[in-house]
Amino acid sequence: MFTFTGRFDRIASGPMTLQIIEKNPAGADGLPFYYYDMLVGGAPAGKISLRIGANFHTYYNGNIGYEVDGPFRGHGCAGAACRLVLPLARHHGMTRLYLTCAESNIPSCRTIEGLGAELLEIRQVPREYFAWREGMERQRIYRLAL
């Protein structure tokens, strides 16, 4: 059985702070996840989640999901937040993470590549994927060694 930790409920470095919102025992893909508010200088800047473990869906959905609010885009917030959750992934024994983005999402490509992730492939998501929808863009699938 999976056990959440309280050790990472608040993670901070420089102006970036992650504050836990939710610890969910099983998301839509069946994996437990941590969900955080992303704060820059105390101001809300977006959200980030870390899904623990791996399964069929994680390959296409990734272990990390983030969204950065408009005024904070283009300032490295997503990358900084991703770096802050890496020790949490290690705490849970993870040795690699999958990170994904739509093929045309160049800012996310740069963020993911800036973390040192390796591009595995660009591919159409199969219909069996839980978030599949008609006309879904091809996904860039990366692996980040921890």
N, C-alpha and C positions, 0 to 999 in steps of 0.2 A: 504494500500500500504506500502511496506517495505521501510524504510529509512536507508541508510548506515550512519555511524558516521565517523568523521575524528579523533575522540579522540584516536583511537587505530592504527593510520597509522604507528606509530613507537612504538614498545614495547621493552623494554630492562630490563635485570636483569643480573648482573654479566657479563660474557663474551658473553652471548647470546643476540642477537638483532633480532627482526623480523621487516622487512621493507615491507610495502604494495607494491604489484605489480599490483594487480587488485581487483576491486570490481565488481562482476558479478551479475546482477539482477536475473539470473536463469541459473543454471548449467544443465547438462544433466538430472539430477533427478528432475528438476523443482524448486530447492531451491536456494535462493541467497547465495553467498559465498564470503568470503574474502580470498585472496591468497597472501602469503608472501614469500619473500626471507628469509632464515634462515642464519644468519651471526654469526660466532664465532670469536671474536677478530677482527672483520671487514672482515674476509675471508668468501666467499660463502661456506656454509656447507650443503645446501639442500633447500627444500621448505616445506611449511605447508599450509593447507587450513582449514577453518572453515565454514561448511554449517549451515545456520541458519534455524531452524525449524525441522520438522519431517514429513516423509511420508513413504509409502511402501518401497521405495528404500533406504531410510536412514537406515532402520533396517539392511540391508545387506551391505551397503556402508559405514556407519558410518557418524558422523558429522565432524570428524576430519580425514584428510588424510595427510600423511607426507612421505617424501622421504629424506633420509640422504645420502650425497655423501660419497663414499668409505672411504677416509682418516678420516672421522669424525664418522664413525660407531663404536659402542661399547664404546662410551664416554658419553652417557646420553643425547645427543643432542635432540633426539626425545622427550623424557620425559620433558626436560627443555622447549622446544618450546610448547609442549602441555599445560604445566602449564601457560605459558604466554598468551595463547588465552582464558583461562577459564574466566577471567574477562570480556572479550568481549562477550562471550556467555551469561553470567549473565546480562550484559548491555542490551541485547536483550530479557531479560525475560525468558531465558531457565533455567529449573530446573534440567534437566538431558541431558546427551549426550550418543549417541550410538557410540561405537568404535569397529571396526572389523579388523580381519586379517585372512589370510589363516591359516588353522589348523597347518601346518608345520612351520610357521614363528615364531620360538621360540623367537628371539629378540623382535619382536613386541608384542608377548604375555607378555614378561617380562616388556616392556615399559608400556603397558596398565594396567597390574596388579599393577605395581609400582605407578600408579596414583590413585589406590584404586578402580578401576572399578570391578564390579561383573560380573562373567561369567554367562550369561543367558542360552546359549546353543551352541552346535556345530552342524551345519546342512548344508545340501546341499542347495545351492541357487536355488530358483524356476526359471523356464524359463521366467516368467513375469518380473523378475528383469532386468533393462535396460542394465546392463553390463554382463548378462549371456553369457557364451560360453561353447561349448562342452568340457567336460573333466575338467571343473572348479573345483578346490579343495574345500572341505568343508570349511566353514567359522566359526571362533570363534566369537561369538557375545556377547559383553559386554555392560553394562550400568553403567555410571558414574553419581552419584548424585552430583548436584552442590549445 
